Amino acid sequence: MARAKKQFIVDEQGRKTAIILPIKEYEELLEDLAIIAERRHEPTEPLEVVIARLEKKWRNTGSR
């Protein structure tokens, strides 16, 4: 599905102060934020660790 162009509200100096989104896109953002809020206390790990683990997994599955 193609996303509608976003429209901005600007002040007298032309600086963006607000955005107009389609309702569907706004609702999707709210869902994403709710998931983030639910998971905020879950443990995290550095991106480098995740990348290394995935690369190792891909190497191991590619050699079969």
C-alpha contacts under 8 A as a table, 3 or more apart, distances in Angstrom:
res1	aa1	res2	aa2	distance
4	A	21	L	7.96
4	A	22	P	7.05
6	K	19	I	6.82
6	K	20	I	6.03
6	K	21	L	5.76
7	Q	19	I	5.71
7	Q	20	I	5.07
7	Q	21	L	7.05
8	F	16	K	6.14
8	F	17	T	7.30
8	F	18	A	5.69
8	F	19	I	4.39
8	F	20	I	6.03
9	I	16	K	5.83
9	I	17	T	5.73
9	I	18	A	5.05
9	I	19	I	6.03
9	I	20	I	7.68
10	V	13	Q	7.54
10	V	14	G	5.13
10	V	15	R	5.14
10	V	16	K	4.36
10	V	17	T	5.32
10	V	18	A	7.04
11	D	14	G	5.24
11	D	15	R	5.50
11	D	16	K	6.62
11	D	17	T	6.49
12	E	15	R	7.47
16	K	19	I	7.77
21	L	25	E	6.42
21	L	26	Y	6.21
22	P	25	E	5.42
22	P	26	Y	6.37
23	I	26	Y	5.02
23	I	27	E	6.12
24	K	27	E	5.13
24	K	28	E	6.24
25	E	28	E	5.06
25	E	29	L	6.30
26	Y	29	L	5.12
26	Y	30	L	6.33
27	E	30	L	5.01
27	E	31	E	6.30
28	E	31	E	5.10
28	E	32	D	6.29
29	L	32	D	5.06
29	L	33	L	6.17
30	L	33	L	5.07
30	L	34	A	6.17
31	E	34	A	5.08
31	E	35	I	6.36
32	D	35	I	5.21
32	D	36	I	6.27
33	L	36	I	5.01
33	L	37	A	6.11
34	A	37	A	5.08
34	A	38	E	6.20
35	I	38	E	5.11
35	I	39	R	6.27
36	I	39	R	5.24
36	I	40	R	5.94
37	A	40	R	5.28
38	E	41	H	7.67
39	R	42	E	5.44
45	E	49	V	6.69
45	E	50	V	7.15
46	P	49	V	5.42
46	P	50	V	6.70
47	L	50	V	5.12
47	L	51	I	6.13
48	E	51	I	5.11
48	E	52	A	6.12
49	V	52	A	5.17
49	V	53	R	6.18
50	V	53	R	5.15
50	V	54	L	6.18
51	I	54	L	5.18
51	I	55	E	6.03
52	A	55	E	5.14
52	A	56	K	6.15
53	R	56	K	5.21
53	R	57	K	6.23
54	L	57	K	4.96
54	L	58	W	6.08
55	E	58	W	5.08
55	E	59	R	6.10
56	K	59	R	5.13
56	K	60	N	6.17
57	K	60	N	5.15
57	K	61	T	6.18
58	W	61	T	5.20
58	W	62	G	5.91
59	R	62	G	5.19
59	R	63	S	6.43
60	N	63	S	5.61
60	N	64	R	7.38
61	T	64	R	5.92
